[in-house]
Amino acid sequence: MTEQLHASTEEISAVIENIADNMQNTKNNSEEILISISETNKAVEQVAIVAQHQAVTAEKLTQLVLSFKI
């Protein structure tokens, strides 16, 4: 009976250790996802800024072209 209890305790301990490892991996992966989302957000903000500048430039060019039309 004692050997069975010891074996069961070791199995439970191994399972708990495995769960702890999985939780740590999940935490690490979540942090990597958060970093990636932050980098993506910064890139999207830059794209929005560039798009706005291009829209302003396009409007200026349109006005310039219209000024040459007869």
Buried (B, 14 or more C-beta within 10 A) or exposed (E): EEEEEEEEEEEEEEEEEEEEEEEEEEEEEEEEEEEEEEEEEEEEEEEEEEEEEEEEEEEEEEEEEEEEEE
